[in-house]
Structure formats: C-alpha cells, structure tokens
Amino acid sequence: MARFVFDFGNARGKWFSPKDGEWGDFMHAIAPLSDTDWATVVGRGKPPKGLIKVNGLAYAVGEAARRHIIRERPKGAARYNELYYLPAACFAFVEGFRESAPVTLYASHAPQDQRYAGDLIHSVKGTWTVECQFGTLTFDVKRVITLDEPICGYAHYTFTANGEERPDNPVADKTVLLIDIGGYTTDRVSIDPGGEIDLLSIESRRAGTIEAIQQFENELRHKNRRLFKDAGDLDIRRVEQAIISGVYQFGNQSIDCSKEAAAAINTLVSEIVLVINNSGGAANYDVILLDGGGAVLIYDALCAAFSNIDFVMVEPDPAMMKFANVFGGAKLAALMGKVRQHA
C-alpha cells in the first residue's frame, strides 16, 4: 500500500510520495469542464497536463485551469466534497504516481476543520478511474488518515524520516509554540518539554498571507496603474518574491515596491502578534517555531519585533518551507506505522 501525503492549501496543493521521495505542488484552481470542452481540447488523444477525468467527470486543475472560468473557490471545510477535493487529490496522485496504485492517504487540514474530517474522508475514499496525460489510471484509496497541520510542522522539525525523534532535537526539553502561517488561516499549538503536545491549545485564526498579498498587489497596481493596465492575474510566486525582495520584476523593468511590501508584512506581523499574545505571550515560551509559506515573508520582521525570542523556521530552506507539512505528515505516517507494528 503506497503512502501519500496531501495538503490542499488555500493557495496551492502540495503532495509528497515517501516511497519515491517525490514531491510537488500546483495552483489551487479547479474548473469543471463540459464534455464539449473536453472533446475540443483532447479529441481522441491523451489530455494535456492539468486536464483529468475522475470517474467520467472532466476538470482543469492547477495552471491549466487559468484558461477557464472558475467559480469562487470554496474555503476551509467547504472544499471537502467529491466535486472539489477529490479532483484535486486525484491530480496529485497522477503527479506523484504516474501509474495506478492502491493508496493510504494522509491528508492534512487546519485544526478548525477537525469536525469536518469525516467529510474529507468520505470525499476521497474509494476507487477512482482517472483519465490523464499518462493514460487511464486507477487509484484505490483504501484508508484516509487526517492530520492537524501544525502538528505536521512540529513533526517535520523534530522527527527523522523514519518517524523517530531527532537525536539532536534542540527543542526536546523546551516549551515551544508552533505557528503555522497559511493562506487564510494561522494555526498554533503549544508543546511542553518532552514533546508533550497540548491538544487543547490547537487553534486556528482567520488570518493569513492571502489578505496581505492582496493588499500588496492592490497597492502595487494602484501606484503603477498604466503599467499594469492590461496585466491579468499576477503569479502569486512572483508576488511573494517581490514582497521578500522589495522589487517586482515586470519584463525588463525593476519596480521598487519596498514601501508596499513593508506595509503588507506589517499587516501580517500584527496578526501573528495577536496569535502569540492569545497563546499566553512570548515570555512563556523558550522557542517559537514558524511553519507555512507565510513564515518566509515575515521571519525578519518578527525577529526584529521580538529580539529576545528565538524564532526558528521548521524548514531551513525557505524555498521548501511550503512542503514542511507534507514532509512532516510523512514522518507522522512512519511513526504510526511503527506503533501499529508494536501494538
């Protein structure tokens, strides 16, 4: 049975296949297609990347969906159904396996969605026939195990790939606050010395990078109205890089956007300060671990705001931070496998 970890975030879907050590991501964009749309693009050949059929229903997913009308994206638990979460998961399976496979799916979610875990499981558990660029594949999802995202982030930092505690775990005997800064939510959990997770402390706040990114993009477009007059949707990866660097690269023109970037970062930092304060305050923690793509945007600003607190990113490579939860989910899966073996 192949283990597969999937994190369907508000900005991107991320996946990791532990067996092959492969990982990837795709834009959070799903557009249902009519039979006419499918026939026009596919004809009698194989569909291009991003176009799939799941049990006969056609979709454009990820970058391919840019060319199609997308209804408003459902947020949070509203995604957990067979017409939305399922095609996203099947597209991830296609990318990760490229062949038919029986699957045990480890699916992460925001803590506030725990009460909807049953909906998530129901939406994806079963046998699915997928027409895609690699032919017709069958994915038999026999088990679905849901995981809280902040615990996945903590596992990535403290566990090895085999599901064992790191021998050099620097937070083993410290009081830790983990903050997972996602697209629409910021999640947090407190961990006591010895790695004891305070399950009652797990909480989500409606605050994330998408609002700050939208603020930045609106200001950037307003300040450069003529330049962006005919520009369509901006690639979120380019926008994030501009916030980090203070420069937006438009063709061969470098646009100074440092003021707009600082304003967006300060907005997000203010939200994270509220999360820290609502968790008992920074003085009650030895270390604050940062998880999620938003951590990369505000790490320097947070360190400046709390110079006496150790902020540590759970993934040292900023470019790989967005995969921290799926990597951590795989480590939790390995730990669960060990527990079952000794049960």
C-alpha positions in Angstrom: 0.0 0.0 0.0 1.6 3.3 -1.1 1.6 6.1 1.4 0.8 9.5 0.1 0.6 12.9 1.9 -1.6 15.7 0.6 -2.0 19.3 1.8 -4.7 21.1 -0.2 -3.9 24.7 0.9 -5.8 27.8 0.1 -3.1 29.0 -2.4 -1.5 25.7 -3.6 -1.9 22.0 -3.3 1.2 20.2 -2.0 1.9 16.5 -2.1 4.7 14.1 -1.1 5.2 10.4 -2.0 7.5 9.0 0.6 8.2 5.7 -1.3 9.8 7.5 -4.3 10.9 10.6 -2.4 9.0 12.8 -4.9 7.1 16.0 -4.1 5.4 18.7 -5.9 2.7 21.4 -5.8 0.1 23.1 -8.1 -2.0 26.2 -8.1 -5.3 26.0 -6.1 -7.5 26.3 -9.2 -10.2 23.8 -10.3 -12.7 24.3 -13.1 -15.3 21.7 -14.1 -15.3 21.1 -17.9 -18.2 20.1 -20.1 -18.0 17.2 -22.5 -17.7 19.7 -25.3 -14.7 21.4 -23.7 -13.0 18.0 -23.2 -13.6 16.9 -26.7 -12.4 20.2 -28.1 -9.1 20.0 -26.2 -8.5 16.3 -26.0 -10.2 14.8 -29.1 -9.1 11.3 -29.5 -5.7 11.8 -28.0 -4.4 11.9 -24.4 -5.2 15.0 -22.4 -2.5 17.6 -21.7 -1.2 18.1 -18.2 -3.8 19.6 -15.9 -6.8 18.1 -17.7 -8.3 15.0 -16.0 -11.5 13.0 -15.8 -12.4 11.4 -12.5 -15.0 8.6 -12.9 -16.1 10.3 -16.1 -16.3 13.9 -14.8 -13.8 16.3 -16.5 -11.8 19.0 -14.8 -9.0 21.5 -15.4 -6.7 21.7 -12.4 -3.8 23.9 -11.5 -2.2 26.1 -14.2 -4.5 24.5 -16.8 -7.5 26.0 -15.0 -6.3 29.6 -15.6 -7.8 29.4 -19.1 -11.3 28.5 -17.8 -13.9 30.3 -15.8 -13.6 29.3 -12.1 -16.4 29.9 -9.7 -15.5 31.4 -6.4 -13.1 29.0 -4.6 -14.7 27.4 -1.6 -12.7 27.9 1.6 -11.9 25.6 4.5 -14.2 22.7 5.0 -16.5 23.7 2.1 -13.8 22.1 -0.1 -14.3 18.6 1.3 -16.6 17.1 -1.3 -16.3 14.7 -4.3 -16.6 17.6 -6.8 -13.8 19.7 -5.4 -11.4 17.9 -3.0 -11.5 14.7 -5.0 -10.3 16.0 -8.3 -7.5 17.9 -6.5 -6.4 14.8 -4.7 -6.6 12.7 -8.0 -4.5 15.3 -9.8 -1.9 15.0 -7.0 -2.0 11.2 -7.3 -1.4 11.5 -11.1 1.6 13.8 -10.5 3.0 11.6 -7.7 2.5 8.1 -9.0 2.0 8.3 -12.8 0.7 4.8 -12.6 -2.2 3.0 -10.9 -1.8 2.4 -7.2 -3.6 1.4 -4.0 -3.2 4.4 -1.7 -3.2 5.2 2.0 -3.8 8.9 2.1 -2.5 11.1 4.9 -4.5 14.4 4.5 -3.6 17.5 6.5 -6.1 20.2 7.4 -6.5 23.3 9.5 -7.4 22.5 13.2 -10.7 24.3 12.9 -11.7 21.7 10.2 -11.3 18.7 12.5 -15.1 18.5 12.9 -15.3 18.0 9.1 -12.7 15.3 8.9 -15.4 12.8 8.1 -16.5 14.8 5.1 -12.9 14.9 3.9 -12.5 11.1 4.3 -15.9 10.5 2.5 -14.9 12.7 -0.4 -11.8 10.8 -1.4 -12.1 7.3 0.0 -12.9 4.8 -2.8 -11.8 3.6 -6.2 -11.3 6.3 -8.8 -10.6 5.9 -12.5 -8.7 8.9 -13.8 -8.1 9.8 -17.4 -4.9 11.9 -17.7 -1.8 12.6 -19.6 -0.4 9.2 -18.6 -3.4 7.2 -19.8 -6.2 5.8 -17.7 -5.1 5.1 -14.1 -6.9 3.7 -11.2 -6.4 4.8 -7.6 -7.9 2.7 -4.9 -7.9 4.9 -1.8 -8.4 2.3 1.0 -7.6 4.4 4.0 -7.6 8.1 4.7 -5.9 9.4 7.9 -6.4 13.1 8.7 -3.7 15.2 10.3 -3.6 18.6 12.0 -1.3 20.9 10.0 0.6 22.5 13.0 1.4 19.0 14.4 2.8 18.1 10.9 5.0 21.1 11.1 6.3 20.2 14.5 6.9 16.6 13.3 8.9 17.8 10.4 11.2 19.8 12.7 11.7 17.2 15.4 11.4 13.7 13.7 13.6 11.8 11.2 12.2 10.3 8.0 11.8 7.0 9.9 9.4 8.6 12.5 12.0 8.7 15.3 12.9 11.8 17.3 16.0 13.6 16.0 19.0 12.7 18.2 20.0 16.4 18.2 16.5 17.7 18.7 17.2 21.3 20.0 13.7 21.7 21.5 13.3 18.4 23.3 13.3 20.0 26.7 11.9 23.4 25.9 8.4 25.0 25.9 7.5 25.6 22.3 4.8 27.5 20.5 4.4 26.4 16.8 2.7 28.9 14.5 1.6 27.7 11.0 1.0 30.7 8.8 -1.1 29.6 5.9 -3.2 31.3 3.2 -6.4 32.1 5.0 -5.7 30.7 8.5 -2.9 30.9 11.0 -2.8 27.8 13.3 -1.0 27.4 16.6 -0.2 24.7 19.1 1.8 24.6 22.3 4.3 21.8 23.1 5.6 21.3 26.6 9.0 19.9 27.5 9.5 16.3 26.4 7.4 16.8 23.3 4.1 16.7 25.1 1.6 18.3 22.7 -1.1 20.3 24.4 -4.1 19.3 22.3 -6.4 21.8 23.9 -4.1 24.6 22.7 -4.6 23.8 19.0 -6.4 26.7 17.4 -7.0 28.5 14.1 -7.3 32.2 13.5 -8.8 33.7 10.3 -5.6 35.4 9.3 -3.0 34.5 6.6 -0.9 35.5 3.7 -3.6 35.9 1.0 -5.0 39.1 2.6 -1.6 40.6 2.9 -0.6 39.6 -0.6 -3.9 41.1 -1.9 -3.2 44.3 -0.1 0.3 44.4 -1.6 -1.0 43.7 -5.1 -3.7 46.3 -4.9 -1.2 49.0 -3.8 1.3 47.9 -6.5 -1.3 48.1 -9.2 -2.6 51.5 -8.0 0.9 53.0 -7.9 1.7 51.6 -11.4 -1.7 51.9 -13.0 -0.6 52.3 -16.6 2.0 49.6 -16.4 -0.5 47.1 -15.0 -3.5 48.3 -17.0 -3.6 45.2 -19.3 -2.0 42.7 -16.8 -4.1 39.7 -15.9 -3.7 37.7 -12.7 -0.3 38.0 -11.2 1.6 34.8 -10.4 1.5 34.5 -6.6 5.0 33.2 -6.6 6.3 36.4 -8.3 4.2 38.5 -5.9 5.7 36.7 -2.9 9.2 37.2 -4.2 8.5 40.9 -4.7 7.3 41.2 -1.1 10.5 39.5 0.2 12.9 41.5 -2.1 11.0 44.8 -2.3 11.4 44.7 -6.1 8.8 43.5 -8.7 10.3 42.4 -12.0 8.0 43.4 -14.8 9.7 42.2 -18.0 13.0 44.1 -18.1 11.8 46.7 -15.7 12.5 46.6 -12.0 9.8 48.3 -9.9 10.7 49.5 -6.4 7.8 48.2 -4.2 9.6 48.2 -0.9 7.1 50.5 0.8 4.1 48.4 -0.4 6.0 45.2 0.8 6.7 46.7 4.2 3.1 47.6 4.7 1.9 44.1 3.7 4.4 42.5 6.0 3.4 44.8 8.9 -0.2 43.8 8.4 0.6 40.1 8.7 3.0 40.6 11.6 0.3 42.4 13.6 -1.9 39.3 13.1 0.8 37.0 14.3 1.5 39.1 17.3 -2.2 38.6 18.3 -1.7 34.9 17.9 1.3 35.0 20.2 -0.5 37.1 22.8 -3.6 34.8 22.7 -1.3 31.8 23.3 -0.1 33.3 26.6 2.5 35.7 25.3 6.0 35.3 24.0 7.6 35.4 27.5 6.1 31.9 28.3 7.9 30.1 25.5 11.6 29.2 25.0 11.2 28.9 21.3 8.6 29.8 18.7 8.7 27.5 15.6 7.4 29.0 12.4 5.7 26.9 9.7 3.9 27.6 6.4 4.6 29.8 3.5 3.8 33.0 5.4 6.7 32.4 7.7 9.2 33.1 4.9 7.5 36.5 4.3 7.7 37.8 7.8 10.6 36.0 9.5 12.9 39.0 9.6 10.2 41.4 10.8 9.2 39.0 13.6 12.8 38.7 14.7 13.1 42.5 14.8 9.8 42.8 16.7 10.8 40.2 19.4 14.6 40.4 19.6 14.7 38.4 22.8 12.8 35.4 21.4 14.2 32.6 19.3 12.2 32.2 16.1 13.1 29.1 14.2 11.7 28.0 10.8 10.8 24.3 10.8 12.3 24.0 7.3 15.7 25.7 6.9 15.4 26.1 3.1 12.9 29.0 2.5 12.1 27.6 -0.9 11.0 24.3 0.6 9.0 25.8 3.5 5.7 25.3 1.7 6.3 21.5 1.8 7.1 21.3 5.5 3.6 20.0 6.4 3.6 17.2 3.8 7.2 16.2 4.8 6.1 16.2 8.5 3.0 14.2 7.6 5.1 11.5 6.1 7.2 11.4 9.3 4.0 11.0 11.3 2.9 8.3 9.0 6.2 6.4 9.6 5.7 6.9 13.4 2.1 5.5 13.1 3.5 2.5 11.2 5.9 1.7 14.0 3.2 2.0 16.6 1.0 -0.4 14.7 3.8 -2.9 14.3 4.3 -3.0 18.1 0.6 -2.9 19.0 
